[in-house]
Amino acid sequence: LFYRINVIQINIPPLRERKDDIKPILEHYVKTFSDKNRIKVEGIEDEFIKCLEAYHWPGNIRELINIIERSLVLSENGIINDSVLPSGMKESYMKSRIKQGLECALKGTLPEGKTLLQLAEDVIIESVYKEEQYNLTRTAKRLGISRPTLYKRIKKLDVL
């Protein structure tokens, strides 16, 4: 029976192999869900899109659609950002940034004056700082460093 209905085979690669499709899919479903739920969307932050693109999508397009709807409902002030994403997705993004740094180090193209360890620390500090909604005290406590040390590191990162 399968061979009778299988006249033309269409190969559709999984979402993890089509990272360029994520942004158009995101824009389409944000519009669809915002109209459906009467939610006004002011914008989508770049970090949010980068997190989606770094994720491996084991649930393929259905998982992406669920994440988009969840993010739209949980977003505040009409801005969709990475604070509404599950921690596994943010972790995946952090790992991809560290991996990119490692690849740069192996090619000898790290930012001038930075070691791979410094780059990894910068990624972690910046990520935790954003997760803690730019609160220095909570970020320092979570990272296990003093507040003045964290302040110096964040000032160097130009995130303040």
PyRosetta script that sets phi, psi and omega in degrees:
from pyrosetta import init, pose_from_sequence

init()
pose = pose_from_sequence("LFYRINVIQINIPPLRERKDDIKPILEHYVKTFSDKNRIKVEGIEDEFIKCLEAYHWPGNIRELINIIERSLVLSENGIINDSVLPSGMKESYMKSRIKQGLECALKGTLPEGKTLLQLAEDVIIESVYKEEQYNLTRTAKRLGISRPTLYKRIKKLDVL")
pose.set_psi(1, -44.1)
pose.set_omega(1, -179.6)
pose.set_phi(2, -57.7)
pose.set_psi(2, -42.1)
pose.set_omega(2, -177.8)
pose.set_phi(3, -68.0)
pose.set_psi(3, -23.9)
pose.set_omega(3, 177.8)
pose.set_phi(4, -76.2)
pose.set_psi(4, -35.2)
pose.set_omega(4, -179.6)
pose.set_phi(5, -94.4)
pose.set_psi(5, -9.8)
pose.set_omega(5, -178.4)
pose.set_phi(6, -93.0)
pose.set_psi(6, 60.4)
pose.set_omega(6, -178.3)
pose.set_phi(7, -73.8)
pose.set_psi(7, -45.4)
pose.set_omega(7, 179.9)
pose.set_phi(8, -121.8)
pose.set_psi(8, 127.3)
pose.set_omega(8, 176.8)
pose.set_phi(9, -95.6)
pose.set_psi(9, 131.5)
pose.set_omega(9, 177.2)
pose.set_phi(10, -116.9)
pose.set_psi(10, 122.5)
pose.set_omega(10, 179.4)
pose.set_phi(11, -99.4)
pose.set_psi(11, 114.5)
pose.set_omega(11, 177.2)
pose.set_phi(12, -110.7)
pose.set_psi(12, 112.2)
pose.set_omega(12, -179.1)
pose.set_phi(13, -67.3)
pose.set_psi(13, 154.1)
pose.set_omega(13, 178.9)
pose.set_phi(14, -65.7)
pose.set_psi(14, 161.0)
pose.set_omega(14, -177.1)
pose.set_phi(15, -58.4)
pose.set_psi(15, -34.5)
pose.set_omega(15, -179.0)
pose.set_phi(16, -63.0)
pose.set_psi(16, -19.4)
pose.set_omega(16, 177.4)
pose.set_phi(17, -97.0)
pose.set_psi(17, -0.8)
pose.set_omega(17, -178.5)
pose.set_phi(18, -128.0)
pose.set_psi(18, 57.4)
pose.set_omega(18, -176.6)
pose.set_phi(19, -59.7)
pose.set_psi(19, -29.5)
pose.set_omega(19, -179.5)
pose.set_phi(20, -68.5)
pose.set_psi(20, -19.0)
pose.set_omega(20, -179.8)
pose.set_phi(21, -82.0)
pose.set_psi(21, -13.8)
pose.set_omega(21, -174.2)
pose.set_phi(22, -63.6)
pose.set_psi(22, -46.5)
pose.set_omega(22, -177.1)
pose.set_phi(23, -63.5)
pose.set_psi(23, -47.4)
pose.set_omega(23, 177.4)
pose.set_phi(24, -62.8)
pose.set_psi(24, -36.9)
pose.set_omega(24, 177.4)
pose.set_phi(25, -64.6)
pose.set_psi(25, -44.2)
pose.set_omega(25, 178.2)
pose.set_phi(26, -57.4)
pose.set_psi(26, -50.4)
pose.set_omega(26, -178.5)
pose.set_phi(27, -61.0)
pose.set_psi(27, -41.5)
pose.set_omega(27, 179.7)
pose.set_phi(28, -62.0)
pose.set_psi(28, -49.9)
pose.set_omega(28, -176.2)
pose.set_phi(29, -73.8)
pose.set_psi(29, -28.7)
pose.set_omega(29, 174.5)
pose.set_phi(30, -63.0)
pose.set_psi(30, -44.7)
pose.set_omega(30, 178.2)
pose.set_phi(31, -63.2)
pose.set_psi(31, -45.9)
pose.set_omega(31, -178.9)
pose.set_phi(32, -60.3)
pose.set_psi(32, -50.8)
pose.set_omega(32, -176.7)
pose.set_phi(33, -72.1)
pose.set_psi(33, -33.7)
pose.set_omega(33, 179.2)
pose.set_phi(34, -68.0)
pose.set_psi(34, -37.5)
pose.set_omega(34, 175.7)
pose.set_phi(35, -66.8)
pose.set_psi(35, -44.5)
pose.set_omega(35, -178.0)
pose.set_phi(36, -62.9)
pose.set_psi(36, -42.9)
pose.set_omega(36, -175.8)
pose.set_phi(37, -97.4)
pose.set_psi(37, 2.9)
pose.set_omega(37, -179.1)
pose.set_phi(38, 54.1)
pose.set_psi(38, 50.0)
pose.set_omega(38, 177.7)
pose.set_phi(39, -111.4)
pose.set_psi(39, 128.0)
pose.set_omega(39, 179.4)
pose.set_phi(40, -85.4)
pose.set_psi(40, 124.8)
pose.set_omega(40, 180.0)
pose.set_phi(41, -107.4)
pose.set_psi(41, 119.5)
pose.set_omega(41, 179.5)
pose.set_phi(42, -84.0)
pose.set_psi(42, -32.5)
pose.set_omega(42, -178.6)
pose.set_phi(43, 178.2)
pose.set_psi(43, 169.4)
pose.set_omega(43, 178.2)
pose.set_phi(44, -123.9)
pose.set_psi(44, 122.8)
pose.set_omega(44, -178.6)
pose.set_phi(45, -71.5)
pose.set_psi(45, 148.6)
pose.set_omega(45, 179.9)
pose.set_phi(46, -61.3)
pose.set_psi(46, -36.9)
pose.set_omega(46, 179.8)
pose.set_phi(47, -60.8)
pose.set_psi(47, -35.9)
pose.set_omega(47, 178.4)
pose.set_phi(48, -62.3)
pose.set_psi(48, -47.6)
pose.set_omega(48, -179.9)
pose.set_phi(49, -64.4)
pose.set_psi(49, -41.4)
pose.set_omega(49, 179.6)
pose.set_phi(50, -63.4)
pose.set_psi(50, -38.1)
pose.set_omega(50, 176.8)
pose.set_phi(51, -63.0)
pose.set_psi(51, -42.9)
pose.set_omega(51, 178.7)
pose.set_phi(52, -63.3)
pose.set_psi(52, -41.0)
pose.set_omega(52, -178.4)
pose.set_phi(53, -70.4)
pose.set_psi(53, -26.6)
pose.set_omega(53, -179.2)
pose.set_phi(54, -82.9)
pose.set_psi(54, -17.2)
pose.set_omega(54, -176.4)
pose.set_phi(55, -74.9)
pose.set_psi(55, 152.7)
pose.set_omega(55, -174.4)
pose.set_phi(56, -91.7)
pose.set_psi(56, -9.5)
pose.set_omega(56, 172.6)
pose.set_phi(57, 52.2)
pose.set_psi(57, 65.0)
pose.set_omega(57, 176.2)
pose.set_phi(58, -65.6)
pose.set_psi(58, -26.3)
pose.set_omega(58, 179.4)
pose.set_phi(59, -92.1)
pose.set_psi(59, 5.4)
pose.set_omega(59, 176.7)
pose.set_phi(60, 56.8)
pose.set_psi(60, -145.5)
pose.set_omega(60, -171.7)
pose.set_phi(61, -64.8)
pose.set_psi(61, -33.3)
pose.set_omega(61, 179.8)
pose.set_phi(62, -63.5)
pose.set_psi(62, -39.5)
pose.set_omega(62, 178.1)
pose.set_phi(63, -65.5)
pose.set_psi(63, -42.1)
pose.set_omega(63, 178.0)
pose.set_phi(64, -60.2)
pose.set_psi(64, -45.1)
pose.set_omega(64, -179.9)
pose.set_phi(65, -61.5)
pose.set_psi(65, -42.3)
pose.set_omega(65, 178.3)
pose.set_phi(66, -63.6)
pose.set_psi(66, -41.6)
pose.set_omega(66, 179.3)
pose.set_phi(67, -64.4)
pose.set_psi(67, -40.9)
pose.set_omega(67, 179.5)
pose.set_phi(68, -62.3)
pose.set_psi(68, -47.0)
pose.set_omega(68, -179.3)
pose.set_phi(69, -64.8)
pose.set_psi(69, -42.7)
pose.set_omega(69, 178.4)
pose.set_phi(70, -60.4)
pose.set_psi(70, -45.4)
pose.set_omega(70, -178.2)
pose.set_phi(71, -64.4)
pose.set_psi(71, -38.0)
pose.set_omega(71, 179.2)
pose.set_phi(72, -64.9)
pose.set_psi(72, -43.5)
pose.set_omega(72, -179.0)
pose.set_phi(73, -69.1)
pose.set_psi(73, -38.3)
pose.set_omega(73, -176.5)
pose.set_phi(74, -85.3)
pose.set_psi(74, -13.2)
pose.set_omega(74, -176.4)
pose.set_phi(75, -67.1)
pose.set_psi(75, 151.1)
pose.set_omega(75, 179.9)
pose.set_phi(76, -115.6)
pose.set_psi(76, 147.2)
pose.set_omega(76, 177.2)
pose.set_phi(77, 60.4)
pose.set_psi(77, 20.8)
pose.set_omega(77, 177.3)
pose.set_phi(78, 74.6)
pose.set_psi(78, 8.1)
pose.set_omega(78, 178.9)
pose.set_phi(79, -108.1)
pose.set_psi(79, 123.7)
pose.set_omega(79, 177.9)
pose.set_phi(80, -92.9)
pose.set_psi(80, 117.8)
pose.set_omega(80, 179.6)
pose.set_phi(81, -131.5)
pose.set_psi(81, 176.7)
pose.set_omega(81, -174.0)
pose.set_phi(82, -72.2)
pose.set_psi(82, -6.0)
pose.set_omega(82, 179.6)
pose.set_phi(83, -69.3)
pose.set_psi(83, -18.7)
pose.set_omega(83, -179.1)
pose.set_phi(84, -93.9)
pose.set_psi(84, -1.5)
pose.set_omega(84, -179.2)
pose.set_phi(85, -81.3)
pose.set_psi(85, 150.9)
pose.set_omega(85, 174.0)
pose.set_phi(86, -61.6)
pose.set_psi(86, 149.9)
pose.set_omega(86, -175.6)
pose.set_phi(87, -60.0)
pose.set_psi(87, -32.1)
pose.set_omega(87, 179.2)
pose.set_phi(88, -62.1)
pose.set_psi(88, -33.5)
pose.set_omega(88, 179.0)
pose.set_phi(89, -72.1)
pose.set_psi(89, -40.7)
pose.set_omega(89, 178.6)
pose.set_phi(90, -66.6)
pose.set_psi(90, -38.8)
pose.set_omega(90, 178.1)
pose.set_phi(91, -62.4)
pose.set_psi(91, -41.6)
pose.set_omega(91, 178.3)
pose.set_phi(92, -61.1)
pose.set_psi(92, -40.3)
pose.set_omega(92, 179.1)
pose.set_phi(93, -66.7)
pose.set_psi(93, -43.8)
pose.set_omega(93, 178.4)
pose.set_phi(94, -60.5)
pose.set_psi(94, -43.9)
pose.set_omega(94, 179.4)
pose.set_phi(95, -61.7)
pose.set_psi(95, -39.3)
pose.set_omega(95, -179.8)
pose.set_phi(96, -67.0)
pose.set_psi(96, -36.9)
pose.set_omega(96, 177.3)
pose.set_phi(97, -66.5)
pose.set_psi(97, -39.9)
pose.set_omega(97, 177.8)
pose.set_phi(98, -67.2)
pose.set_psi(98, -39.7)
pose.set_omega(98, 178.0)
pose.set_phi(99, -62.3)
pose.set_psi(99, -40.7)
pose.set_omega(99, 176.8)
pose.set_phi(100, -61.8)
pose.set_psi(100, -40.1)
pose.set_omega(100, 177.4)
pose.set_phi(101, -63.1)
pose.set_psi(101, -39.9)
pose.set_omega(101, 178.0)
pose.set_phi(102, -64.0)
pose.set_psi(102, -43.2)
pose.set_omega(102, 178.2)
pose.set_phi(103, -62.7)
pose.set_psi(103, -39.5)
pose.set_omega(103, 176.7)
pose.set_phi(104, -63.4)
pose.set_psi(104, -40.7)
pose.set_omega(104, 179.9)
pose.set_phi(105, -63.4)
pose.set_psi(105, -41.8)
pose.set_omega(105, 179.7)
pose.set_phi(106, -66.4)
pose.set_psi(106, -31.1)
pose.set_omega(106, 177.8)
pose.set_phi(107, -85.4)
pose.set_psi(107, -10.6)
pose.set_omega(107, -178.5)
pose.set_phi(108, 79.9)
pose.set_psi(108, 26.5)
pose.set_omega(108, -177.5)
pose.set_phi(109, -117.8)
pose.set_psi(109, 32.5)
pose.set_omega(109, 175.6)
pose.set_phi(110, -67.2)
pose.set_psi(110, 153.4)
pose.set_omega(110, 175.1)
pose.set_phi(111, -55.3)
pose.set_psi(111, 143.6)
pose.set_omega(111, -174.3)
pose.set_phi(112, -58.2)
pose.set_psi(112, 133.3)
pose.set_omega(112, 178.3)
pose.set_phi(113, 79.1)
pose.set_psi(113, 8.1)
pose.set_omega(113, -179.2)
pose.set_phi(114, -113.4)
pose.set_psi(114, 139.7)
pose.set_omega(114, 171.3)
pose.set_phi(115, -97.1)
pose.set_psi(115, 167.8)
pose.set_omega(115, 178.8)
pose.set_phi(116, -62.2)
pose.set_psi(116, -38.9)
pose.set_omega(116, 179.0)
pose.set_phi(117, -62.7)
pose.set_psi(117, -42.8)
pose.set_omega(117, 178.4)
pose.set_phi(118, -63.3)
pose.set_psi(118, -39.9)
pose.set_omega(118, 178.5)
pose.set_phi(119, -63.1)
pose.set_psi(119, -43.8)
pose.set_omega(119, 178.6)
pose.set_phi(120, -63.1)
pose.set_psi(120, -43.4)
pose.set_omega(120, 178.5)
pose.set_phi(121, -62.1)
pose.set_psi(121, -41.6)
pose.set_omega(121, 178.9)
pose.set_phi(122, -60.5)
pose.set_psi(122, -43.8)
pose.set_omega(122, 179.6)
pose.set_phi(123, -62.0)
pose.set_psi(123, -45.0)
pose.set_omega(123, -178.7)
pose.set_phi(124, -65.8)
pose.set_psi(124, -46.4)
pose.set_omega(124, -179.6)
pose.set_phi(125, -60.8)
pose.set_psi(125, -47.7)
pose.set_omega(125, -179.3)
pose.set_phi(126, -61.5)
pose.set_psi(126, -41.3)
pose.set_omega(126, -178.8)
pose.set_phi(127, -66.5)
pose.set_psi(127, -47.3)
pose.set_omega(127, -179.5)
pose.set_phi(128, -65.9)
pose.set_psi(128, -38.3)
pose.set_omega(128, 178.3)
pose.set_phi(129, -59.3)
pose.set_psi(129, -43.3)
pose.set_omega(129, 177.8)
pose.set_phi(130, -68.4)
pose.set_psi(130, -42.0)
pose.set_omega(130, 179.4)
pose.set_phi(131, -61.0)
pose.set_psi(131, -35.6)
pose.set_omega(131, 179.8)
pose.set_phi(132, -87.1)
pose.set_psi(132, 16.7)
pose.set_omega(132, 176.2)
pose.set_phi(133, 55.0)
pose.set_psi(133, 44.5)
pose.set_omega(133, 174.4)
pose.set_phi(134, 62.1)
pose.set_psi(134, 29.4)
pose.set_omega(134, 177.3)
pose.set_phi(135, -95.2)
pose.set_psi(135, 114.0)
pose.set_omega(135, -176.5)
pose.set_phi(136, -63.7)
pose.set_psi(136, -43.2)
pose.set_omega(136, -176.3)
pose.set_phi(137, -62.9)
pose.set_psi(137, -49.9)
pose.set_omega(137, 180.0)
pose.set_phi(138, -65.0)
pose.set_psi(138, -38.9)
pose.set_omega(138, 179.8)
pose.set_phi(139, -64.1)
pose.set_psi(139, -45.6)
pose.set_omega(139, -180.0)
pose.set_phi(140, -61.6)
pose.set_psi(140, -43.1)
pose.set_omega(140, 179.5)
pose.set_phi(141, -62.3)
pose.set_psi(141, -45.1)
pose.set_omega(141, -178.9)
pose.set_phi(142, -65.4)
pose.set_psi(142, -35.7)
pose.set_omega(142, -179.6)
pose.set_phi(143, -83.1)
pose.set_psi(143, -15.0)
pose.set_omega(143, 179.5)
pose.set_phi(144, 76.1)
pose.set_psi(144, 31.7)
pose.set_omega(144, 176.9)
pose.set_phi(145, -127.9)
pose.set_psi(145, 165.6)
pose.set_omega(145, -179.0)
pose.set_phi(146, -74.7)
pose.set_psi(146, 157.4)
pose.set_omega(146, -179.2)
pose.set_phi(147, -63.3)
pose.set_psi(147, -44.1)
pose.set_omega(147, 178.4)
pose.set_phi(148, -61.9)
pose.set_psi(148, -37.8)
pose.set_omega(148, 178.1)
pose.set_phi(149, -64.2)
pose.set_psi(149, -44.3)
pose.set_omega(149, 178.4)
pose.set_phi(150, -61.7)
pose.set_psi(150, -43.0)
pose.set_omega(150, -179.9)
pose.set_phi(151, -57.9)
pose.set_psi(151, -44.8)
pose.set_omega(151, 179.0)
pose.set_phi(152, -62.0)
pose.set_psi(152, -43.8)
pose.set_omega(152, -178.7)
pose.set_phi(153, -65.4)
pose.set_psi(153, -41.2)
pose.set_omega(153, -179.2)
pose.set_phi(154, -69.8)
pose.set_psi(154, -37.0)
pose.set_omega(154, 177.5)
pose.set_phi(155, -63.3)
pose.set_psi(155, -39.9)
pose.set_omega(155, 176.7)
pose.set_phi(156, -62.9)
pose.set_psi(156, -37.1)
pose.set_omega(156, -180.0)
pose.set_phi(157, -74.1)
pose.set_psi(157, -14.7)
pose.set_omega(157, -178.3)
pose.set_phi(158, 62.6)
pose.set_psi(158, 41.8)
pose.set_omega(158, 179.2)
pose.set_phi(159, -99.5)
pose.set_psi(159, -20.1)
pose.set_omega(159, -178.1)
pose.set_phi(160, -64.4)
pose.dump_pdb("model.pdb")
